[in-house]
Amino acid sequence: QHPKPMKVEACQILLTLMEADSHGYALMQRLEERTNGRVRLLPGALYRHLHRLLEAGQIEELAKDGSESARRRSYRLTDQGRDALRFESKRLAALVSEAQALGLLDTALDEGTTP
């Protein structure tokens, strides 16, 4: 059985955590920077996604050390999260390959515009 396709936001969170562990606010900022503003999450939406990813075992919460606020939580990508992201990346690559073969990807899409 294949896993369900991931939401774009979940993929982007996992990709961002591949770069470095992060707390929520920094994760929101890095995510927006990484995607050139294409993915922007408000705190409530971010934490809903983080909660789902925690429940799925794809990320883990890091132990708090004395230097951080007791309320600030940092997150790390797990091996399970990396595997899920790898599977999703392969799924998307296959979809793009099919779209290319059918001539669906033209220069307007290559430049980041929408039809």
Stockholm file with secondary structure:
# STOCKHOLM 1.0

chainA/1-115         QHPKPMKVEACQILLTLMEADSHGYALMQRLEERTNGRVRLLPGALYRHLHRLLEAGQIEELAKDGSESARRRSYRLTDQGRDALRFESKRLAALVSEAQALGLLDTALDEGTTP
#=GR chainA/1-115 SS CCCCCCCHHHHHHHHHHHHCCEEHHHHHHHHHHHTTTSCCCCHHHHHHHHHHHHHTTSEEECCCCTTSCTTCCEEEECHHHHHHHHHHHHHHHHHHHHHHHTTCCCHHHHTTCCC
#=GC SS_cons         CCCCCCCHHHHHHHHHHHHCCEEHHHHHHHHHHHTTTSCCCCHHHHHHHHHHHHHTTSEEECCCCTTSCTTCCEEEECHHHHHHHHHHHHHHHHHHHHHHHTTCCCHHHHTTCCC
//
